[in-house]
Amino acid sequence: MSLVGLVLAGCTGDNVSAGTAQLDKTYAGHKVDEFFASYGKPTGKPSEGSDSKIYHWVSVQPVVDQPMSAGFRGSPGIAIAEPDGPVEYSCEINIFTDRNGIIRKFTILNDSYSTYTSSYCDDLFASPPVHRTL
């Protein structure tokens, strides 16, 4: 296989992030209210189909002021300069449920870099949640 074929082969198939894998493991088959109890309410009302609902959820993360700094992240020898000033982390997902509110799947719509990784959604969802009271 050529190098181009090898690179393209890596781009096919399901690209499941650590965050969505943890969400599926924890919440698929459960009531959507369990997700909302852990991570907060959705934005607005769900879109409704004949047999399903789609909830839109956006993380609530304060803007963090970070000074400019250079560091090494990812591959050895790659220097990455961090931004000077406010940084806003965000994760935006759709939650697909059946008409009774049982979660079927999650999709990530938007995902920012986090402080230490390339996915704030992965950082947010890769560990089991801390349940809080609504």
C-alpha positions in Angstrom: 0.0 0.0 0.0 1.3 3.4 -0.9 1.9 6.1 1.7 -1.1 8.0 0.4 -3.3 4.9 0.7 -2.0 4.3 4.2 -2.9 7.9 5.2 -6.3 7.7 3.7 -7.0 4.4 5.3 -6.5 6.1 8.7 -9.2 8.6 7.9 -12.0 6.0 7.2 -14.3 4.3 9.6 -15.7 5.6 12.9 -13.7 8.3 14.7 -15.0 7.9 18.2 -13.5 10.2 20.7 -12.7 9.2 24.3 -15.4 11.5 25.5 -18.2 10.2 23.3 -17.1 6.6 24.1 -17.4 7.4 27.8 -20.8 9.1 27.3 -22.1 6.1 25.3 -20.8 3.7 28.0 -22.3 5.7 30.9 -25.6 7.0 29.4 -26.7 5.1 26.3 -29.9 3.3 27.3 -30.5 5.7 30.2 -32.9 8.6 30.6 -31.6 11.9 29.2 -32.4 13.5 32.6 -29.5 11.5 34.1 -27.0 13.3 31.7 -28.6 16.7 32.5 -28.3 16.0 36.3 -24.6 15.5 35.8 -23.7 18.1 33.2 -26.5 20.7 33.2 -29.5 21.5 31.2 -29.8 21.6 27.4 -30.0 24.8 25.4 -33.6 25.3 24.5 -36.2 22.7 23.7 -35.4 19.5 21.8 -36.1 19.1 18.1 -38.8 16.4 17.9 -39.4 13.8 15.2 -42.0 11.1 15.1 -40.0 8.7 17.1 -37.1 10.7 18.5 -35.8 13.9 20.1 -32.5 15.7 19.6 -31.3 17.8 22.5 -28.6 20.5 22.0 -26.1 20.9 24.9 -23.3 23.3 25.3 -20.7 23.2 28.1 -20.7 26.1 30.5 -17.0 27.0 31.0 -15.8 30.4 32.3 -13.3 32.3 30.2 -9.8 31.7 31.7 -7.1 34.3 31.5 -3.8 32.6 30.6 -0.5 34.3 30.0 1.6 33.6 26.9 3.8 30.6 27.4 5.7 28.2 25.2 5.8 24.5 26.0 6.2 21.1 24.5 3.1 19.2 23.7 2.4 16.3 21.4 5.3 15.1 19.4 8.8 15.6 21.0 10.4 18.8 19.9 7.2 20.6 18.8 6.9 23.9 20.6 3.4 25.4 21.0 2.9 28.9 22.1 -0.2 29.3 24.3 -2.3 32.4 23.7 -1.9 35.5 25.8 -5.2 36.6 27.5 -8.6 35.0 27.8 -9.2 31.4 26.6 -12.7 30.0 26.3 -13.1 26.2 26.3 -16.2 24.8 24.8 -17.9 21.5 23.9 -21.1 21.4 22.0 -23.0 18.1 21.4 -26.3 16.7 20.2 -28.0 14.0 22.3 -30.3 11.7 20.3 -33.1 10.0 22.3 -36.2 8.0 21.5 -39.6 9.6 22.1 -39.4 8.4 25.8 -36.1 10.2 26.5 -33.9 7.2 26.4 -30.5 8.1 25.0 -29.4 6.4 21.8 -26.2 8.3 20.8 -24.2 11.5 21.1 -22.5 13.6 18.4 -19.9 16.3 18.9 -20.8 19.5 16.9 -18.0 21.8 18.1 -14.9 21.1 20.3 -12.2 23.5 21.4 -8.7 22.7 22.4 -8.2 22.3 26.2 -5.3 23.3 28.3 -3.5 20.0 27.8 -5.1 18.1 24.9 -6.7 18.8 21.5 -10.2 18.1 22.7 -12.1 19.8 25.5 -15.0 17.4 25.0 -12.7 14.4 25.6 -11.4 16.1 28.8 -14.9 16.9 30.0 -16.4 13.4 29.3 -13.5 10.9 29.5 -13.9 10.5 33.2 -17.2 9.5 34.9 -19.2 12.5 35.9 -19.7 14.1 39.3 -23.5 14.2 39.9 -24.9 17.5 41.0 -28.4 18.7 42.0 -30.4 20.6 39.4 
